[in-house]
Amino acid sequence: MFANALIVLLVLVLFFLAVLLVRTALYGRPPQAVEPAALAEVSGEVVAEHLAEIIRHPTVSELDPEKIDYAAFIELRASLEKLYPRVHSTLRLDPVNRYSLLYTWKGKDERLPPILLASHSDVVPVDPASRGEWKYPPFEGRLAEGYLWGRGTLDNKNTLIAMLEAVETLLKSGYQPERTILLAIGHDEEVGGRQGAAQIAGRIQAYNTRLAAVLDEGGAVFSSGIVPGVKLPLALVGITEKGYLTLHLEAEGQGGHAAYPPRHTVIGVLAMAIAALEDAPMRARTALIELMFEHLGAFLPFGLRLVFANFWLFRPLFRRAMLTNPRMAAMMRTTTAVTMISGGIKDNVLPAHASAVVNFRLLPGDHIADVVQHVRKVVGEDTVQLHIPEGAAWESPPVSPVDGAAFRSLSQVIQQVFPEALVAPYLVMGATDARHYAGVCDHIYRFSPMILDEEGVTSIHNKNERIPIDVLARMVQFYVQLIQVWGAA
Ligand SMILES: [Zn+2]
């Protein structure tokens, strides 16, 4: 009797293991067959010279409009007109809000919904403290050691130049797209895009036009270990991005003499609220990470494949392991970062006021109202007041589909230009101009066609930003190819 039970149990265990293994073997989407393409011939040196000229215009974004050097934006536009004569004689150029640029390249069939390729001309400031640590000055556009150096070489003047270079190349060969192509160059992406991309999107909406697809910055081809366990380069295409919320927490009290303190001063009250918030993160969800891994499927190491193929079993384990890695955790939940604090005026005076700033990045599916409600619940009803400063909150935009023609053809072009990389959709952590187009397009993708290694990633918004010259050539090849594919009917 006992022996029989044991045998039954053994059979069940073996069956269970077999199910896990079969699911593992079948896991992942079958890799898409890629037709090889004859890529355009592009001289990286020439593109680098052009980009260098654009880098020399210090189009620095500032939150305070008084501080912006608008002449630099005007000069940048003059450089573009000089560098790309065909673009400027064939495409219509509408300045939007004076400094953003919207180019329209009419397609043969005007009934087809247009596509839009986006970039931005503004750059983040150079931190004065690290200015001396740049190997080559940030606005000189110096070519050295196989790189072009300078602020904006990765974010995002490289894309701006690659787009225009591609159109100029195609015009030279007599090409005209079937579909109208819009090139949108915002001038304030680094401070939120409300003066640039948002206005461009407004204009498109005013024409009652829906776009077939949008490509903006966001992902890239990451050359090393960005996803644990995956060694191959990954071309990550953002299908949505995180939302944003800054909350001010304010605690008010009586003040008075420090010799007769209450049990908690307002600083103590605020500190407890902050500690409680940090200890109560928003709930993690894995749908977007699962989608990413599903695309990497067959190329994952056995362990990860086993986990994802049997996620119903391993989800809790996976979630716990990944939440210890801040980068992976950020892909799975709304993050909470206490970034500023102030309060008190003198060592022997009880503070009457203390305040803190908490910055949340919202996982798609978590709304601003959910986060505010969560904070209310965690910190209690009356201990601290909450308020949202003007312009400091926006929802995560809708997730763009990965099973439509636009994503499929984009993946195909990425693989043609970067055959060494695997393509997968993912969630962009930062904010991009792309979100402003959510009202006029359902197929919005975030990907810069450049190879980024660890050093490249750290140099963005940092010192020694630079781009390899051969990467620049590939960027142009990518846009030449994409325009022909997306620009076809
Ligand atoms: Zn950017």
Residues whose N, C-alpha, C, O or C-beta is under 5 A from the ligand:
A	BS01	ZN	D155 N156
